[in-house]
């Protein structure tokens, strides 16, 4: 019952707005993640991506921004989790312990001054049909999460980024490295 109640409290945040920008990477909303991250601000975010047909869609994820101010654009690391499941509660950003998947590298990334974004898969946690291991969807969601991160006040996130992940996230990292320039020159 506790888990159901926790998820129900998040439903309004993850709901697709009736009207929203059709520009991929537009940040629709963000809020504190509710998890402590040393020397950083942690947010849950909702942003515009595209579905497999190229139609505007909504996806979610997490953003971690170092507290230390930056005079130049920050490098970005996009962390993509391995397979988490297909239900809305399986989205990493909807987890009761949302930082569990990034704890192993987040302190070092923050110490380096990097902004970190961790997108959920389109259709997991948000409206839409999850497209498991569909490279084009993975690339769109990852690139658009980076664009959304750039709009969070204080992020100072630049255009230089790396993608890191394992299992399904490794698949996403490889394809994003290969196709991101085509998708977002």
Backbone as CSV, one residue per row, in Angstrom:
resi,resn,N_x,N_y,N_z,CA_x,CA_y,CA_z,C_x,C_y,C_z
1,UNK,0.823,-1.198,0.000,0.000,0.000,0.000,0.860,1.251,0.000
2,UNK,1.976,1.219,0.745,2.869,2.372,0.805,3.379,2.744,-0.582
3,UNK,3.785,1.749,-1.362,4.308,2.000,-2.694,3.240,2.614,-3.599
4,UNK,2.007,2.094,-3.506,0.910,2.632,-4.311,0.647,4.091,-3.958
5,UNK,0.643,4.397,-2.694,0.425,5.766,-2.231,1.548,6.691,-2.706
6,UNK,2.799,6.214,-2.614,3.945,7.002,-3.073,3.802,7.318,-4.562
7,UNK,3.472,6.317,-5.373,3.320,6.512,-6.813,2.146,7.437,-7.136
8,UNK,1.046,7.288,-6.433,-0.128,8.138,-6.664,0.205,9.605,-6.409
9,UNK,1.058,9.869,-5.422,1.455,11.246,-5.134,2.300,11.858,-6.246
10,UNK,2.911,11.033,-7.082,3.743,11.527,-8.184,2.966,11.694,-9.491
11,UNK,1.778,11.132,-9.573,1.025,11.108,-10.831,0.829,12.486,-11.454
12,UNK,0.510,13.488,-10.664,0.260,14.826,-11.211,1.512,15.387,-11.879
13,UNK,2.674,15.155,-11.287,3.910,15.664,-11.887,4.152,15.035,-13.255
14,UNK,3.908,13.744,-13.381,4.212,13.002,-14.607,3.112,13.083,-15.674
15,UNK,1.998,13.682,-15.338,0.891,13.784,-16.291,1.271,14.674,-17.472
16,UNK,0.885,14.257,-18.657,1.130,15.050,-19.859,0.233,16.285,-19.836
17,UNK,0.828,17.481,-19.951,-0.005,18.688,-19.990,-0.950,18.655,-21.194
18,UNK,-2.126,19.276,-21.050,-3.071,19.309,-22.165,-2.459,19.986,-23.377
19,UNK,-1.752,21.073,-23.140,-1.049,21.771,-24.217,0.396,21.945,-23.782
20,UNK,1.317,21.696,-24.705,2.727,21.891,-24.391,3.499,22.191,-25.667
21,UNK,4.655,22.762,-25.516,5.517,23.088,-26.640,5.823,21.830,-27.442
22,UNK,5.942,21.969,-28.731,6.301,20.838,-29.583,7.799,20.798,-29.859
23,UNK,8.551,21.694,-29.241,9.991,21.773,-29.489,10.708,20.740,-28.615
24,UNK,11.374,19.754,-29.249,12.080,18.739,-28.479,13.099,19.368,-27.530
25,UNK,13.147,18.840,-26.321,14.077,19.334,-25.314,13.531,20.436,-24.438
26,UNK,12.311,20.872,-24.697,11.707,21.909,-23.858,11.443,21.343,-22.466
27,UNK,11.904,22.052,-21.457,11.643,21.683,-20.072,10.218,22.105,-19.735
28,UNK,9.379,21.147,-19.348,7.984,21.458,-19.022,7.808,21.777,-17.547
29,UNK,8.480,21.010,-16.697,8.431,21.276,-15.262,9.577,20.550,-14.579
30,UNK,9.936,21.071,-13.418,10.917,20.388,-12.589,10.610,20.692,-11.139
31,UNK,11.066,19.798,-10.260,10.845,19.956,-8.827,11.978,19.250,-8.093
32,UNK,12.191,19.594,-6.829,13.212,18.869,-6.066,12.902,17.370,-6.061
33,UNK,13.949,16.586,-6.191,13.811,15.130,-6.258,13.418,14.531,-4.920
34,UNK,13.774,15.212,-3.839,13.465,14.663,-2.522,14.518,13.683,-2.052
35,UNK,15.682,13.732,-2.676,16.808,12.882,-2.283,18.008,13.778,-2.051
36,UNK,18.735,13.517,-0.990,19.930,14.307,-0.686,21.091,13.873,-1.578
37,UNK,21.726,14.841,-2.210,22.933,14.601,-2.984,23.950,15.637,-2.512
38,UNK,25.053,15.172,-1.964,26.060,16.074,-1.406,26.578,17.039,-2.458
39,UNK,26.611,18.313,-2.117,27.176,19.372,-2.955,26.451,19.579,-4.280
40,UNK,25.181,19.203,-4.333,24.426,19.347,-5.580,22.940,19.523,-5.298
41,UNK,22.261,20.032,-6.299,20.802,20.100,-6.294,20.302,18.939,-7.146
42,UNK,19.292,18.255,-6.672,18.731,17.102,-7.385,17.277,17.403,-7.742
43,UNK,16.947,17.194,-9.013,15.604,17.510,-9.503,14.999,16.338,-10.265
44,UNK,13.690,16.305,-10.238,12.887,15.466,-11.121,12.442,16.408,-12.232
45,UNK,12.463,15.952,-13.485,12.070,16.854,-14.578,11.176,16.141,-15.590
46,UNK,10.342,16.941,-16.237,9.466,16.486,-17.309,9.799,17.338,-18.522
47,UNK,9.995,16.697,-19.674,10.453,17.436,-20.850,9.831,16.881,-22.125
48,UNK,9.978,17.640,-23.208,9.437,17.247,-24.508,10.467,16.399,-25.250
49,UNK,10.001,15.281,-25.771,10.795,14.448,-26.653,9.922,14.166,-27.876
50,UNK,10.231,13.139,-28.599,9.402,12.742,-29.740,9.163,11.244,-29.667
51,UNK,7.992,10.811,-30.158,7.738,9.380,-30.221,8.342,8.820,-31.512
52,UNK,8.139,7.554,-31.766,8.777,6.894,-32.907,8.333,7.481,-34.253
53,UNK,7.158,8.092,-34.290,6.679,8.719,-35.527,7.125,10.177,-35.651
54,UNK,7.867,10.674,-34.682,8.323,12.060,-34.724,7.327,13.044,-34.136
55,UNK,6.288,12.555,-33.478,5.296,13.421,-32.846,5.791,13.870,-31.474
56,UNK,5.444,15.094,-31.064,5.837,15.542,-29.721,5.285,14.600,-28.659
57,UNK,6.114,14.299,-27.688,5.745,13.417,-26.586,6.431,13.923,-25.322
58,UNK,6.080,13.350,-24.199,6.621,13.781,-22.916,7.402,12.637,-22.278
59,UNK,8.554,12.962,-21.743,9.382,12.000,-21.011,9.846,12.653,-19.717
60,UNK,10.417,11.851,-18.843,10.857,12.355,-17.537,12.275,11.876,-17.253
61,UNK,12.822,12.398,-16.179,14.149,11.982,-15.757,14.577,12.773,-14.535
62,UNK,15.871,12.699,-14.256,16.436,13.395,-13.104,17.594,14.270,-13.567
63,UNK,17.848,15.328,-12.826,18.967,16.231,-13.107,19.702,16.500,-11.802
64,UNK,21.029,16.534,-11.889,21.883,16.790,-10.731,22.847,17.907,-11.109
65,UNK,22.792,18.994,-10.362,23.565,20.190,-10.692,24.462,20.553,-9.510
66,UNK,25.776,20.638,-9.750,26.678,20.994,-8.653,26.317,22.344,-8.039
67,UNK,26.494,22.445,-6.717,26.256,23.709,-6.023,27.295,24.759,-6.426
68,UNK,28.510,24.310,-6.688,29.593,25.225,-7.049,29.267,25.900,-8.388
69,UNK,29.281,27.221,-8.392,28.981,27.986,-9.606,30.054,27.743,-10.659
70,UNK,29.663,27.882,-11.913,30.593,27.676,-13.013,30.628,28.927,-13.882
71,UNK,31.831,29.383,-14.237,31.983,30.544,-15.107,31.880,30.175,-16.582
72,UNK,31.960,28.908,-16.883,31.854,28.448,-18.270,30.836,27.306,-18.328
73,UNK,30.384,26.970,-19.516,29.400,25.884,-19.616,29.948,24.573,-19.039
74,UNK,29.125,23.915,-18.255,29.523,22.650,-17.646,29.443,21.511,-18.665
75,UNK,30.397,20.582,-18.603,30.207,19.335,-19.350,29.022,18.580,-18.745
76,UNK,28.381,17.768,-19.541,27.212,17.016,-19.103,27.491,15.519,-19.237
77,UNK,27.059,14.773,-18.251,27.066,13.315,-18.337,25.614,12.873,-18.308
78,UNK,25.207,12.135,-19.337,23.872,11.537,-19.352,24.039,10.090,-18.902
79,UNK,23.419,9.756,-17.792,23.473,8.391,-17.278,22.163,7.706,-17.631
80,UNK,22.249,6.579,-18.325,21.056,5.839,-18.725,21.086,4.483,-18.030
81,UNK,20.054,4.214,-17.258,19.974,2.974,-16.477,19.783,1.762,-17.377
82,UNK,20.096,0.623,-16.825,19.774,-0.630,-17.494,18.270,-0.859,-17.435
83,UNK,17.817,-1.962,-17.963,16.390,-2.284,-17.983,15.822,-2.247,-16.563
84,UNK,14.740,-1.495,-16.403,14.122,-1.357,-15.084,12.723,-1.956,-15.020
85,UNK,12.092,-2.216,-16.138,10.741,-2.772,-16.173,9.832,-1.894,-17.007
86,UNK,8.558,-2.270,-17.084,7.642,-1.564,-17.970,6.548,-0.760,-17.273
87,UNK,6.348,-0.935,-16.012,5.309,-0.175,-15.321,5.783,1.222,-14.988
88,UNK,4.847,2.123,-14.753,5.207,3.501,-14.410,6.126,3.568,-13.196
89,UNK,5.885,2.711,-12.203,6.705,2.711,-10.992,8.137,2.253,-11.265
90,UNK,8.400,1.706,-12.453,9.747,1.235,-12.812,10.652,2.367,-13.295
91,UNK,10.108,3.537,-13.545,10.932,4.668,-13.967,11.876,5.043,-12.829
92,UNK,13.186,5.119,-13.096,14.123,5.454,-12.017,13.757,6.735,-11.258
93,UNK,13.254,7.751,-11.957,12.929,9.005,-11.276,11.703,8.891,-10.377
94,UNK,10.937,7.798,-10.502,9.760,7.577,-9.657,10.053,6.636,-8.500
95,UNK,11.285,6.210,-8.381,11.668,5.271,-7.331,11.671,5.955,-5.964
96,UNK,11.317,5.225,-4.905,11.448,5.780,-3.552,12.909,6.093,-3.207
97,UNK,13.855,5.435,-3.895,15.286,5.704,-3.729,15.852,6.064,-5.109
98,UNK,15.516,7.238,-5.631,15.835,7.567,-7.023,17.319,7.671,-7.344
99,UNK,18.159,7.879,-6.355,19.592,8.009,-6.643,20.339,6.682,-6.546
100,UNK,19.646,5.595,-6.285,20.330,4.308,-6.099,21.162,3.911,-7.313
101,UNK,20.717,4.215,-8.502,21.449,3.833,-9.706,22.629,4.731,-10.033
102,UNK,22.710,5.903,-9.432,23.790,6.843,-9.756,24.769,7.060,-8.606
103,UNK,24.511,6.438,-7.470,25.359,6.652,-6.290,26.816,6.281,-6.522
104,UNK,27.072,5.337,-7.406,28.434,4.868,-7.619,29.329,5.878,-8.330
105,UNK,28.769,6.806,-9.081,29.617,7.775,-9.776,29.217,9.229,-9.548
106,UNK,28.055,9.473,-9.004,27.566,10.840,-8.847,28.491,11.716,-7.994
107,UNK,29.028,11.256,-6.866,29.910,12.132,-6.084,31.123,12.623,-6.888
108,UNK,31.722,11.754,-7.676,32.889,12.152,-8.477,32.481,13.123,-9.589
109,UNK,31.357,12.860,-10.240,30.881,13.756,-11.298,30.616,15.153,-10.738
110,UNK,29.964,15.215,-9.592,29.672,16.505,-8.959,30.971,17.199,-8.569
111,UNK,31.932,16.445,-8.012,33.226,17.023,-7.628,33.965,17.596,-8.846
112,UNK,33.765,16.995,-10.008,34.393,17.482,-11.243,33.660,18.708,-11.809
113,UNK,32.486,19.018,-11.257,31.714,20.156,-11.745,30.810,19.819,-12.918
114,UNK,30.584,18.539,-13.160,29.748,18.111,-14.279,28.276,18.133,-13.881
115,UNK,27.428,18.520,-14.798,25.985,18.371,-14.620,25.638,16.954,-15.078
116,UNK,24.727,16.323,-14.379,24.340,14.955,-14.710,22.845,14.914,-14.963
117,UNK,22.471,14.233,-16.047,21.062,14.015,-16.343,20.861,12.513,-16.461
118,UNK,19.734,12.035,-15.952,19.423,10.606,-15.984,17.999,10.442,-16.521
119,UNK,17.863,10.318,-17.841,16.519,10.205,-18.413,15.885,8.845,-18.133
120,UNK,14.583,8.859,-17.923,13.810,7.618,-17.905,13.514,7.298,-19.369
121,UNK,13.056,6.106,-19.616,12.649,5.777,-20.978,11.287,6.413,-21.274
122,UNK,11.099,6.881,-22.499,9.785,7.349,-22.931,8.789,6.203,-22.727
123,UNK,7.664,6.516,-22.135,6.622,5.518,-21.910,6.759,4.759,-20.601
124,UNK,7.826,5.013,-19.843,7.970,4.401,-18.520,7.879,5.544,-17.516
125,UNK,6.782,5.590,-16.798,6.545,6.672,-15.850,5.721,7.795,-16.442
126,UNK,5.655,7.851,-17.754,4.881,8.873,-18.458,3.963,8.190,-19.474
127,UNK,3.071,8.981,-20.029,2.162,8.482,-21.050,2.960,8.002,-22.264
128,UNK,2.495,6.957,-22.896,3.149,6.453,-24.109,3.492,4.984,-23.965
129,UNK,3.922,4.409,-25.065,4.269,2.994,-25.102,5.782,2.862,-25.084
130,UNK,6.296,2.138,-24.115,7.736,1.935,-24.021,8.228,1.203,-25.270
131,UNK,9.294,1.712,-25.839,9.887,1.105,-27.027,11.238,0.513,-26.638
132,UNK,11.229,-0.679,-26.172,12.410,-1.340,-25.619,13.477,-1.588,-26.687
133,UNK,14.675,-1.064,-26.440,15.848,-1.225,-27.301,15.643,-0.710,-28.726
134,UNK,14.845,0.327,-28.869,14.680,0.978,-30.170,15.645,2.158,-30.178
135,UNK,16.740,2.023,-30.921,17.849,2.981,-30.851,17.425,4.422,-31.103
136,UNK,16.597,4.663,-32.100,16.216,6.039,-32.411,15.468,6.691,-31.254
137,UNK,14.611,5.924,-30.563,13.890,6.468,-29.412,14.855,6.763,-28.276
138,UNK,15.789,5.860,-28.051,16.768,6.060,-26.984,17.602,7.317,-27.225
139,UNK,18.023,7.515,-28.464,18.834,8.696,-28.796,18.013,9.966,-28.606
140,UNK,16.784,9.985,-29.113,15.922,11.172,-28.958,15.731,11.518,-27.485
141,UNK,15.400,10.511,-26.678,15.143,10.767,-25.255,16.389,11.285,-24.554
142,UNK,17.546,10.726,-24.877,18.782,11.143,-24.222,19.172,12.559,-24.620
143,UNK,19.185,12.842,-25.898,19.554,14.182,-26.370,18.565,15.224,-25.845
144,UNK,17.286,14.897,-25.856,16.284,15.860,-25.378,16.361,16.071,-23.872
145,UNK,16.802,15.060,-23.126,16.979,15.258,-21.678,18.127,16.229,-21.423
146,UNK,19.166,16.169,-22.242,20.290,17.107,-22.106,19.815,18.522,-22.422
147,UNK,19.032,18.659,-23.467,18.485,19.984,-23.814,17.635,20.531,-22.666
148,UNK,16.815,19.671,-22.060,15.962,20.113,-20.946,16.811,20.525,-19.749
149,UNK,17.842,19.762,-19.450,18.747,20.101,-18.353,19.315,21.502,-18.533
150,UNK,19.627,21.874,-19.758,20.204,23.187,-20.037,19.271,24.323,-19.653
151,UNK,17.978,24.053,-19.520,17.002,25.092,-19.168,16.768,25.233,-17.673
152,UNK,17.308,24.344,-16.873,17.117,24.452,-15.428,17.981,25.600,-14.911
153,UNK,17.385,26.553,-14.206,18.158,27.682,-13.695,19.366,27.221,-12.872
154,UNK,20.517,27.810,-13.180,21.739,27.488,-12.464,22.489,26.286,-13.001
155,UNK,21.925,25.584,-13.980,22.584,24.385,-14.499,23.880,24.717,-15.232
156,UNK,23.878,25.805,-15.978,25.044,26.191,-16.787,25.554,25.027,-17.622
157,UNK,24.656,24.169,-18.066,25.033,22.983,-18.838,25.351,23.363,-20.275
158,UNK,26.489,22.888,-20.741,26.924,23.167,-22.099,26.469,22.100,-23.079
159,UNK,27.056,22.159,-24.277,26.717,21.208,-25.329,27.636,19.996,-25.362
160,UNK,28.739,20.031,-24.613,29.637,18.892,-24.563,29.075,17.868,-23.590
161,UNK,28.914,16.629,-24.065,28.349,15.610,-23.190,28.924,14.238,-23.494
162,UNK,28.811,13.398,-22.502,29.130,11.977,-22.618,27.906,11.207,-22.150
163,UNK,27.740,10.005,-22.668,26.626,9.164,-22.257,27.205,7.904,-21.635
164,UNK,26.672,7.544,-20.469,27.181,6.434,-19.684,26.015,5.549,-19.290
165,UNK,26.183,4.249,-19.414,25.141,3.340,-18.981,25.605,1.908,-19.062
166,UNK,24.805,1.008,-18.558,25.096,-0.421,-18.611,23.857,-1.144,-19.117
167,UNK,24.029,-2.337,-19.633,22.926,-3.133,-20.138,22.155,-2.304,-21.182
168,UNK,20.877,-2.103,-20.984,20.110,-1.289,-21.934,20.685,0.121,-22.020
169,UNK,21.181,0.645,-20.901,21.806,1.971,-20.912,23.076,1.997,-21.731
170,UNK,23.816,0.895,-21.756,24.998,0.792,-22.606,24.611,0.823,-24.081
171,UNK,23.516,0.156,-24.399,22.973,0.179,-25.763,22.646,1.623,-26.159
172,UNK,22.000,2.322,-25.237,21.661,3.728,-25.483,22.920,4.574,-25.660
173,UNK,23.914,4.354,-24.812,25.158,5.132,-24.897,25.834,4.929,-26.247
174,UNK,25.920,3.693,-26.699,26.559,3.422,-27.992,25.822,4.100,-29.139
175,UNK,24.492,3.956,-29.166,23.723,4.547,-30.258,23.693,6.077,-30.182
176,UNK,23.665,6.623,-28.976,23.687,8.077,-28.854,25.019,8.618,-29.358
177,UNK,26.102,7.942,-29.037,27.399,8.349,-29.560,27.443,8.296,-31.076
178,UNK,26.761,7.349,-31.627,26.764,7.166,-33.083,25.805,8.115,-33.811
179,UNK,24.642,8.383,-33.232,23.589,9.112,-33.958,23.255,10.506,-33.441
180,UNK,23.771,10.909,-32.298,23.338,12.191,-31.713,23.637,13.371,-32.611
181,UNK,24.746,13.364,-33.287,25.091,14.498,-34.154,24.123,14.615,-35.321
182,UNK,23.646,13.466,-35.814,22.652,13.455,-36.872,21.335,14.032,-36.368
183,UNK,20.979,13.628,-35.140,19.699,14.024,-34.574,19.715,15.469,-34.094
184,UNK,20.822,15.885,-33.506,20.903,17.238,-32.957,22.285,17.828,-33.270
185,UNK,22.434,18.334,-34.483,23.767,18.855,-34.879,24.208,19.944,-34.014
